Amino acid sequence: MTLLVDNQLPLALARYLAANGWECTHVLDIALEAADDLTIWQYAK
């Protein structure tokens, strides 16, 4: 399972989780920081 961390949570959280064995991506990593919720949901699916 890969976690997708949304904008309201800090980038540092995604980095912390990734450093501790979780497969994790922040929306900033995939250039979706300005995307609406529907676009992010479609990416996550």
PDB file of N, H, CA, C and O in Angstrom:
ATOM      1  N   MET A   1       0.842  -1.163   0.000  1.00  0.00           N
ATOM      2  CA  MET A   1       0.000   0.000   0.000  1.00  0.00           C
ATOM      3  C   MET A   1       0.899   1.241   0.000  1.00  0.00           C
ATOM      4  O   MET A   1       1.913   1.289   0.696  1.00  0.00           O
ATOM      5  N   THR A   2       0.511   2.229  -0.785  1.00  0.00           N
ATOM      6  H   THR A   2      -0.312   2.190  -1.350  1.00  0.00           H
ATOM      7  CA  THR A   2       1.209   3.507  -0.822  1.00  0.00           C
ATOM      8  C   THR A   2       0.306   4.578  -0.232  1.00  0.00           C
ATOM      9  O   THR A   2      -0.871   4.669  -0.582  1.00  0.00           O
ATOM     10  N   LEU A   3       0.852   5.379   0.654  1.00  0.00           N
ATOM     11  H   LEU A   3       1.807   5.305   0.939  1.00  0.00           H
ATOM     12  CA  LEU A   3       0.101   6.477   1.250  1.00  0.00           C
ATOM     13  C   LEU A   3       0.311   7.736   0.422  1.00  0.00           C
ATOM     14  O   LEU A   3       1.422   8.012  -0.030  1.00  0.00           O
ATOM     15  N   LEU A   4      -0.746   8.488   0.227  1.00  0.00           N
ATOM     16  H   LEU A   4      -1.649   8.264   0.594  1.00  0.00           H
ATOM     17  CA  LEU A   4      -0.675   9.773  -0.454  1.00  0.00           C
ATOM     18  C   LEU A   4      -1.027  10.843   0.565  1.00  0.00           C
ATOM     19  O   LEU A   4      -2.154  10.893   1.057  1.00  0.00           O
ATOM     20  N   VAL A   5      -0.063  11.696   0.879  1.00  0.00           N
ATOM     21  H   VAL A   5       0.852  11.655   0.478  1.00  0.00           H
ATOM     22  CA  VAL A   5      -0.239  12.744   1.883  1.00  0.00           C
ATOM     23  C   VAL A   5      -0.703  14.016   1.181  1.00  0.00           C
ATOM     24  O   VAL A   5      -0.046  14.499   0.259  1.00  0.00           O
ATOM     25  N   ASP A   6      -1.826  14.550   1.618  1.00  0.00           N
ATOM     26  H   ASP A   6      -2.360  14.158   2.367  1.00  0.00           H
ATOM     27  CA  ASP A   6      -2.422  15.736   1.008  1.00  0.00           C
ATOM     28  C   ASP A   6      -1.780  17.015   1.551  1.00  0.00           C
ATOM     29  O   ASP A   6      -0.978  16.979   2.484  1.00  0.00           O
ATOM     30  N   ASN A   7      -2.150  18.134   0.948  1.00  0.00           N
ATOM     31  H   ASN A   7      -2.801  18.163   0.189  1.00  0.00           H
ATOM     32  CA  ASN A   7      -1.555  19.437   1.263  1.00  0.00           C
ATOM     33  C   ASN A   7      -1.729  19.894   2.698  1.00  0.00           C
ATOM     34  O   ASN A   7      -0.861  20.592   3.224  1.00  0.00           O
ATOM     35  N   GLN A   8      -2.819  19.524   3.346  1.00  0.00           N
ATOM     36  H   GLN A   8      -3.523  18.957   2.919  1.00  0.00           H
ATOM     37  CA  GLN A   8      -3.033  20.025   4.704  1.00  0.00           C
ATOM     38  C   GLN A   8      -2.077  19.381   5.705  1.00  0.00           C
ATOM     39  O   GLN A   8      -1.994  19.820   6.852  1.00  0.00           O
ATOM     40  N   LEU A   9      -1.368  18.358   5.287  1.00  0.00           N
ATOM     41  H   LEU A   9      -1.435  18.001   4.356  1.00  0.00           H
ATOM     42  CA  LEU A   9      -0.352  17.735   6.142  1.00  0.00           C
ATOM     43  C   LEU A   9       1.030  18.113   5.624  1.00  0.00           C
ATOM     44  O   LEU A   9       1.216  18.275   4.418  1.00  0.00           O
ATOM     45  N   PRO A  10       1.988  18.252   6.515  1.00  0.00           N
ATOM     46  CA  PRO A  10       3.308  18.739   6.096  1.00  0.00           C
ATOM     47  C   PRO A  10       4.103  17.718   5.277  1.00  0.00           C
ATOM     48  O   PRO A  10       3.968  16.505   5.441  1.00  0.00           O
ATOM     49  N   LEU A  11       4.917  18.254   4.408  1.00  0.00           N
ATOM     50  H   LEU A  11       5.026  19.239   4.275  1.00  0.00           H
ATOM     51  CA  LEU A  11       5.828  17.436   3.612  1.00  0.00           C
ATOM     52  C   LEU A  11       6.725  16.609   4.532  1.00  0.00           C
ATOM     53  O   LEU A  11       7.065  15.468   4.218  1.00  0.00           O
ATOM     54  N   ALA A  12       7.101  17.187   5.660  1.00  0.00           N
ATOM     55  H   ALA A  12       6.825  18.114   5.915  1.00  0.00           H
ATOM     56  CA  ALA A  12       7.958  16.476   6.615  1.00  0.00           C
ATOM     57  C   ALA A  12       7.318  15.178   7.097  1.00  0.00           C
ATOM     58  O   ALA A  12       8.031  14.220   7.394  1.00  0.00           O
ATOM     59  N   LEU A  13       6.007  15.126   7.180  1.00  0.00           N
ATOM     60  H   LEU A  13       5.428  15.904   6.939  1.00  0.00           H
ATOM     61  CA  LEU A  13       5.333  13.888   7.579  1.00  0.00           C
ATOM     62  C   LEU A  13       5.562  12.797   6.547  1.00  0.00           C
ATOM     63  O   LEU A  13       5.859  11.655   6.897  1.00  0.00           O
ATOM     64  N   ALA A  14       5.426  13.144   5.289  1.00  0.00           N
ATOM     65  H   ALA A  14       5.185  14.071   5.004  1.00  0.00           H
ATOM     66  CA  ALA A  14       5.669  12.169   4.219  1.00  0.00           C
ATOM     67  C   ALA A  14       7.116  11.686   4.251  1.00  0.00           C
ATOM     68  O   ALA A  14       7.382  10.497   4.074  1.00  0.00           O
ATOM     69  N   ARG A  15       8.036  12.595   4.474  1.00  0.00           N
ATOM     70  H   ARG A  15       7.821  13.561   4.618  1.00  0.00           H
ATOM     71  CA  ARG A  15       9.454  12.216   4.550  1.00  0.00           C
ATOM     72  C   ARG A  15       9.730  11.309   5.753  1.00  0.00           C
ATOM     73  O   ARG A  15      10.475  10.335   5.651  1.00  0.00           O
ATOM     74  N   TYR A  16       9.124  11.644   6.879  1.00  0.00           N
ATOM     75  H   TYR A  16       8.519  12.435   6.962  1.00  0.00           H
ATOM     76  CA  TYR A  16       9.284  10.833   8.091  1.00  0.00           C
ATOM     77  C   TYR A  16       8.737   9.418   7.879  1.00  0.00           C
ATOM     78  O   TYR A  16       9.394   8.435   8.224  1.00  0.00           O
ATOM     79  N   LEU A  17       7.552   9.324   7.318  1.00  0.00           N
ATOM     80  H   LEU A  17       7.019  10.123   7.038  1.00  0.00           H
ATOM     81  CA  LEU A  17       6.962   8.010   7.073  1.00  0.00           C
ATOM     82  C   LEU A  17       7.812   7.192   6.103  1.00  0.00           C
ATOM     83  O   LEU A  17       8.040   6.002   6.317  1.00  0.00           O
ATOM     84  N   ALA A  18       8.275   7.840   5.041  1.00  0.00           N
ATOM     85  H   ALA A  18       8.089   8.807   4.867  1.00  0.00           H
ATOM     86  CA  ALA A  18       9.106   7.148   4.051  1.00  0.00           C
ATOM     87  C   ALA A  18      10.420   6.663   4.672  1.00  0.00           C
ATOM     88  O   ALA A  18      10.899   5.577   4.345  1.00  0.00           O
ATOM     89  N   ALA A  19      10.990   7.455   5.550  1.00  0.00           N
ATOM     90  H   ALA A  19      10.601   8.337   5.816  1.00  0.00           H
ATOM     91  CA  ALA A  19      12.244   7.086   6.208  1.00  0.00           C
ATOM     92  C   ALA A  19      12.055   5.943   7.195  1.00  0.00           C
ATOM     93  O   ALA A  19      13.018   5.289   7.597  1.00  0.00           O
ATOM     94  N   ASN A  20      10.800   5.709   7.581  1.00  0.00           N
ATOM     95  H   ASN A  20      10.019   6.240   7.255  1.00  0.00           H
ATOM     96  CA  ASN A  20      10.511   4.661   8.551  1.00  0.00           C
ATOM     97  C   ASN A  20       9.775   3.476   7.934  1.00  0.00           C
ATOM     98  O   ASN A  20       9.035   2.764   8.613  1.00  0.00           O
ATOM     99  N   GLY A  21       9.988   3.282   6.647  1.00  0.00           N
ATOM    100  H   GLY A  21      10.589   3.860   6.095  1.00  0.00           H
ATOM    101  CA  GLY A  21       9.538   2.061   6.003  1.00  0.00           C
ATOM    102  C   GLY A  21       8.199   2.102   5.291  1.00  0.00           C
ATOM    103  O   GLY A  21       7.796   1.102   4.698  1.00  0.00           O
ATOM    104  N   TRP A  22       7.507   3.211   5.330  1.00  0.00           N
ATOM    105  H   TRP A  22       7.834   4.023   5.812  1.00  0.00           H
ATOM    106  CA  TRP A  22       6.235   3.314   4.634  1.00  0.00           C
ATOM    107  C   TRP A  22       6.463   3.783   3.204  1.00  0.00           C
ATOM    108  O   TRP A  22       7.325   4.626   2.959  1.00  0.00           O
ATOM    109  N   GLU A  23       5.710   3.253   2.271  1.00  0.00           N
ATOM    110  H   GLU A  23       5.009   2.567   2.470  1.00  0.00           H
ATOM    111  CA  GLU A  23       5.726   3.752   0.910  1.00  0.00           C
ATOM    112  C   GLU A  23       4.803   4.968   0.912  1.00  0.00           C
ATOM    113  O   GLU A  23       3.594   4.834   1.102  1.00  0.00           O
ATOM    114  N   CYS A  24       5.364   6.135   0.704  1.00  0.00           N
ATOM    115  H   CYS A  24       6.346   6.244   0.550  1.00  0.00           H
ATOM    116  CA  CYS A  24       4.618   7.361   0.950  1.00  0.00           C
ATOM    117  C   CYS A  24       5.004   8.442  -0.059  1.00  0.00           C
ATOM    118  O   CYS A  24       6.178   8.602  -0.395  1.00  0.00           O
ATOM    119  N   THR A  25       4.002   9.181  -0.535  1.00  0.00           N
ATOM    120  H   THR A  25       3.049   9.051  -0.262  1.00  0.00           H
ATOM    121  CA  THR A  25       4.211  10.272  -1.470  1.00  0.00           C
ATOM    122  C   THR A  25       3.403  11.475  -1.007  1.00  0.00           C
ATOM    123  O   THR A  25       2.266  11.324  -0.562  1.00  0.00           O
ATOM    124  N   HIS A  26       3.973  12.651  -1.108  1.00  0.00           N
ATOM    125  H   HIS A  26       4.897  12.774  -1.470  1.00  0.00           H
ATOM    126  CA  HIS A  26       3.244  13.883  -0.813  1.00  0.00           C
ATOM    127  C   HIS A  26       2.782  14.474  -2.141  1.00  0.00           C
ATOM    128  O   HIS A  26       3.444  14.284  -3.162  1.00  0.00           O
ATOM    129  N   VAL A  27       1.667  15.179  -2.143  1.00  0.00           N
ATOM    130  H   VAL A  27       1.129  15.333  -1.314  1.00  0.00           H
ATOM    131  CA  VAL A  27       1.168  15.771  -3.389  1.00  0.00           C
ATOM    132  C   VAL A  27       2.192  16.705  -4.036  1.00  0.00           C
ATOM    133  O   VAL A  27       2.177  16.880  -5.255  1.00  0.00           O
ATOM    134  N   LEU A  28       3.080  17.307  -3.244  1.00  0.00           N
ATOM    135  H   LEU A  28       3.092  17.166  -2.254  1.00  0.00           H
ATOM    136  CA  LEU A  28       4.146  18.141  -3.809  1.00  0.00           C
ATOM    137  C   LEU A  28       5.102  17.332  -4.680  1.00  0.00           C
ATOM    138  O   LEU A  28       5.651  17.852  -5.652  1.00  0.00           O
ATOM    139  N   ASP A  29       5.300  16.054  -4.331  1.00  0.00           N
ATOM    140  H   ASP A  29       4.854  15.633  -3.542  1.00  0.00           H
ATOM    141  CA  ASP A  29       6.214  15.192  -5.070  1.00  0.00           C
ATOM    142  C   ASP A  29       5.705  14.889  -6.478  1.00  0.00           C
ATOM    143  O   ASP A  29       6.487  14.569  -7.373  1.00  0.00           O
ATOM    144  N   ILE A  30       4.395  14.991  -6.667  1.00  0.00           N
ATOM    145  H   ILE A  30       3.759  15.251  -5.940  1.00  0.00           H
ATOM    146  CA  ILE A  30       3.806  14.625  -7.954  1.00  0.00           C
ATOM    147  C   ILE A  30       3.121  15.812  -8.632  1.00  0.00           C
ATOM    148  O   ILE A  30       2.296  15.642  -9.529  1.00  0.00           O
ATOM    149  N   ALA A  31       3.478  17.011  -8.187  1.00  0.00           N
ATOM    150  H   ALA A  31       4.149  17.149  -7.458  1.00  0.00           H
ATOM    151  CA  ALA A  31       2.982  18.268  -8.775  1.00  0.00           C
ATOM    152  C   ALA A  31       1.463  18.384  -8.744  1.00  0.00           C
ATOM    153  O   ALA A  31       0.857  18.891  -9.688  1.00  0.00           O
ATOM    154  N   LEU A  32       0.849  17.916  -7.663  1.00  0.00           N
ATOM    155  H   LEU A  32       1.341  17.504  -6.896  1.00  0.00           H
ATOM    156  CA  LEU A  32      -0.599  18.054  -7.502  1.00  0.00           C
ATOM    157  C   LEU A  32      -0.953  18.983  -6.341  1.00  0.00           C
ATOM    158  O   LEU A  32      -2.080  18.953  -5.845  1.00  0.00           O
ATOM    159  N   GLU A  33      -0.006  19.802  -5.907  1.00  0.00           N
ATOM    160  H   GLU A  33       0.909  19.827  -6.309  1.00  0.00           H
ATOM    161  CA  GLU A  33      -0.261  20.665  -4.751  1.00  0.00           C
ATOM    162  C   GLU A  33      -1.368  21.693  -4.998  1.00  0.00           C
ATOM    163  O   GLU A  33      -1.989  22.163  -4.045  1.00  0.00           O
ATOM    164  N   ALA A  34      -1.621  22.045  -6.250  1.00  0.00           N
ATOM    165  H   ALA A  34      -1.116  21.663  -7.024  1.00  0.00           H
ATOM    166  CA  ALA A  34      -2.670  23.009  -6.569  1.00  0.00           C
ATOM    167  C   ALA A  34      -3.923  22.339  -7.131  1.00  0.00           C
ATOM    168  O   ALA A  34      -4.870  23.017  -7.531  1.00  0.00           O
ATOM    169  N   ALA A  35      -3.922  21.029  -7.159  1.00  0.00           N
ATOM    170  H   ALA A  35      -3.153  20.478  -6.834  1.00  0.00           H
ATOM    171  CA  ALA A  35      -5.047  20.290  -7.742  1.00  0.00           C
ATOM    172  C   ALA A  35      -6.243  20.276  -6.796  1.00  0.00           C
ATOM    173  O   ALA A  35      -6.096  20.392  -5.579  1.00  0.00           O
ATOM    174  N   ASP A  36      -7.419  20.133  -7.377  1.00  0.00           N
ATOM    175  H   ASP A  36      -7.538  20.038  -8.365  1.00  0.00           H
ATOM    176  CA  ASP A  36      -8.616  20.014  -6.545  1.00  0.00           C
ATOM    177  C   ASP A  36      -8.734  18.583  -6.021  1.00  0.00           C
ATOM    178  O   ASP A  36      -8.019  17.684  -6.464  1.00  0.00           O
ATOM    179  N   ASP A  37      -9.636  18.393  -5.085  1.00  0.00           N
ATOM    180  H   ASP A  37     -10.217  19.123  -4.725  1.00  0.00           H
ATOM    181  CA  ASP A  37      -9.776  17.090  -4.435  1.00  0.00           C
ATOM    182  C   ASP A  37     -10.118  15.975  -5.418  1.00  0.00           C
ATOM    183  O   ASP A  37      -9.623  14.857  -5.278  1.00  0.00           O
ATOM    184  N   LEU A  38     -10.953  16.263  -6.405  1.00  0.00           N
ATOM    185  H   LEU A  38     -11.355  17.172  -6.519  1.00  0.00           H
ATOM    186  CA  LEU A  38     -11.344  15.252  -7.379  1.00  0.00           C
ATOM    187  C   LEU A  38     -10.136  14.750  -8.169  1.00  0.00           C
ATOM    188  O   LEU A  38     -10.000  13.548  -8.398  1.00  0.00           O
ATOM    189  N   THR A  39      -9.274  15.654  -8.578  1.00  0.00           N
ATOM    190  H   THR A  39      -9.385  16.630  -8.392  1.00  0.00           H
ATOM    191  CA  THR A  39      -8.075  15.280  -9.334  1.00  0.00           C
ATOM    192  C   THR A  39      -7.152  14.416  -8.469  1.00  0.00           C
ATOM    193  O   THR A  39      -6.611  13.416  -8.940  1.00  0.00           O
ATOM    194  N   ILE A  40      -6.980  14.800  -7.225  1.00  0.00           N
ATOM    195  H   ILE A  40      -7.420  15.613  -6.842  1.00  0.00           H
ATOM    196  CA  ILE A  40      -6.132  14.014  -6.317  1.00  0.00           C
ATOM    197  C   ILE A  40      -6.746  12.636  -6.090  1.00  0.00           C
ATOM    198  O   ILE A  40      -6.037  11.630  -6.080  1.00  0.00           O
ATOM    199  N   TRP A  41      -8.042  12.594  -5.912  1.00  0.00           N
ATOM    200  H   TRP A  41      -8.618  13.411  -5.920  1.00  0.00           H
ATOM    201  CA  TRP A  41      -8.727  11.307  -5.706  1.00  0.00           C
ATOM    202  C   TRP A  41      -8.541  10.410  -6.933  1.00  0.00           C
ATOM    203  O   TRP A  41      -8.273   9.218  -6.786  1.00  0.00           O
ATOM    204  N   GLN A  42      -8.680  10.963  -8.132  1.00  0.00           N
ATOM    205  H   GLN A  42      -8.898  11.932  -8.251  1.00  0.00           H
ATOM    206  CA  GLN A  42      -8.492  10.179  -9.351  1.00  0.00           C
ATOM    207  C   GLN A  42      -7.064   9.650  -9.441  1.00  0.00           C
ATOM    208  O   GLN A  42      -6.857   8.508  -9.853  1.00  0.00           O
ATOM    209  N   TYR A  43      -6.094  10.448  -9.068  1.00  0.00           N
ATOM    210  H   TYR A  43      -6.263  11.375  -8.733  1.00  0.00           H
ATOM    211  CA  TYR A  43      -4.705   9.992  -9.067  1.00  0.00           C
ATOM    212  C   TYR A  43      -4.532   8.851  -8.066  1.00  0.00           C
ATOM    213  O   TYR A  43      -3.866   7.857  -8.356  1.00  0.00           O
ATOM    214  N   ALA A  44      -5.130   8.999  -6.900  1.00  0.00           N
ATOM    215  H   ALA A  44      -5.671   9.807  -6.664  1.00  0.00           H
ATOM    216  CA  ALA A  44      -4.968   8.004  -5.834  1.00  0.00           C
ATOM    217  C   ALA A  44      -5.600   6.660  -6.231  1.00  0.00           C
ATOM    218  O   ALA A  44      -5.095   5.597  -5.869  1.00  0.00           O
ATOM    219  N   LYS A  45      -6.683   6.722  -6.961  1.00  0.00           N
ATOM    220  H   LYS A  45      -7.093   7.585  -7.255  1.00  0.00           H
ATOM    221  CA  LYS A  45      -7.352   5.484  -7.378  1.00  0.00           C
ATOM    222  C   LYS A  45      -6.481   4.717  -8.335  1.00  0.00           C
ATOM    223  O   LYS A  45      -6.870   3.646  -8.799  1.00  0.00           O
TER     224      LYS A  45
END
